Amino acid sequence: MKKKLFSITKKDFDIQTFRSGGKGGQKQNKTDSGVRIIHRQSGATGESRTERSQHQNKKLAFQRLVKSVKFKVWLSRVVFEIGQNKTIEEMVEEDLMPKNLKIECRDNKDNWREMK
């Protein structure tokens, strides 16, 4: 069974668009295709201006933000605090202890029963 530690939504980010210049000529000069995404709590940023499409730049900026060291450090700290000062590995190990496992068996008629 998966446990949801916490969630991050679009409301946790500031998304800024800007004119990016570069390839694309007049289209780049007229449209706000560059994207900068800032995660408020960690201060991590991701930016992209390489593509002509704002949608593609938004995707790249978000990927860069998630891969940033600042975001990873913040994420580790939050998970550590939520896990009662345990690392993810320690939490997984605890969940896999025999007392926390439930083994089920299925018969030929797709009936499930718990094994003891």
FENDA-V412529 format. One record per residue. N is the residue number from 1. RES is the residue in three letters. PSI is psi in degrees with one decimal (* if undefined). OMEGA is omega in degrees with one decimal (999 if undefined). Layout:
# FENDA-V412529
n = (N/N)
res = (RES/RES)
psi = (PSI/PSI)
omega = (OMEGA/OMEGA)
This chain:
# FENDA-V412529
n = (1/2/3/4/5/6/7/8/9/10/11/12/13/14/15/16/17/18/19/20/21/22/23/24/25/26/27/28/29/30/31/32/33/34/35/36/37/38/39/40/41/42/43/44/45/46/47/48/49/50/51/52/53/54/55/56/57/58/59/60/61/62/63/64/65/66/67/68/69/70/71/72/73/74/75/76/77/78/79/80/81/82/83/84/85/86/87/88/89/90/91/92/93/94/95/96/97/98/99/100/101/102/103/104/105/106/107/108/109/110/111/112/113/114/115/116)
res = (MET/LYS/LYS/LYS/LEU/PHE/SER/ILE/THR/LYS/LYS/ASP/PHE/ASP/ILE/GLN/THR/PHE/ARG/SER/GLY/GLY/LYS/GLY/GLY/GLN/LYS/GLN/ASN/LYS/THR/ASP/SER/GLY/VAL/ARG/ILE/ILE/HIS/ARG/GLN/SER/GLY/ALA/THR/GLY/GLU/SER/ARG/THR/GLU/ARG/SER/GLN/HIS/GLN/ASN/LYS/LYS/LEU/ALA/PHE/GLN/ARG/LEU/VAL/LYS/SER/VAL/LYS/PHE/LYS/VAL/TRP/LEU/SER/ARG/VAL/VAL/PHE/GLU/ILE/GLY/GLN/ASN/LYS/THR/ILE/GLU/GLU/MET/VAL/GLU/GLU/ASP/LEU/MET/PRO/LYS/ASN/LEU/LYS/ILE/GLU/CYS/ARG/ASP/ASN/LYS/ASP/ASN/TRP/ARG/GLU/MET/LYS)
psi = (130.5/142.3/134.8/113.0/-50.1/170.9/151.2/128.2/175.8/-27.0/-17.7/-3.1/149.2/126.7/119.6/139.6/152.1/164.8/126.9/-19.0/-165.8/-152.0/148.8/-12.3/-128.9/-36.1/-43.8/-34.2/-18.4/-24.1/149.9/80.2/-17.0/143.5/135.8/127.8/131.5/126.5/116.3/-46.7/-38.3/-24.0/3.9/144.9/153.4/138.0/144.5/137.7/12.7/-30.1/160.7/-18.5/131.7/-37.4/-46.7/-40.7/-36.2/-42.4/-46.2/-40.8/-40.9/-41.8/-41.1/-38.9/-47.2/-30.3/-7.7/147.3/-41.2/-43.4/-42.2/-39.7/-45.4/-45.6/-44.4/-41.4/-43.4/-45.2/-39.4/-42.5/-41.2/-36.1/26.6/50.1/36.2/148.0/167.4/-41.4/-42.5/-38.5/-41.1/-43.8/-41.5/-41.5/-25.7/5.5/145.8/-35.4/-21.2/-2.9/145.1/121.3/130.2/152.4/145.3/134.3/-175.2/-18.0/21.2/30.4/131.0/141.9/150.6/134.7/145.2/*)
omega = (179.6/175.7/177.9/-178.8/178.8/178.6/176.1/-178.7/179.3/-179.4/-179.4/-175.7/167.5/180.0/-178.8/175.1/-178.2/177.1/-170.1/-178.2/178.1/-177.7/178.3/174.6/-174.2/179.8/179.4/-178.4/-177.2/-173.5/177.1/-176.5/176.9/-177.0/173.2/179.3/-178.7/174.1/-172.1/-174.0/-177.2/-175.7/179.9/179.0/172.3/-176.8/174.6/175.8/-173.4/-176.6/177.8/-177.1/176.5/-179.9/179.2/178.9/178.4/178.8/179.2/180.0/179.1/178.0/179.1/178.8/-177.3/179.9/-176.6/-179.8/-178.3/179.8/-179.8/178.1/178.8/-178.9/178.3/-179.6/-179.6/179.8/179.0/179.5/-179.8/-177.0/-179.6/177.4/175.6/174.9/178.2/-179.1/179.3/178.6/179.0/179.8/178.3/179.7/-178.0/176.4/-176.5/-178.9/-178.2/-178.4/176.1/-177.6/-180.0/-178.6/-179.9/176.3/-176.4/-178.0/179.2/173.6/-178.5/173.1/-179.8/177.8/179.5/999)
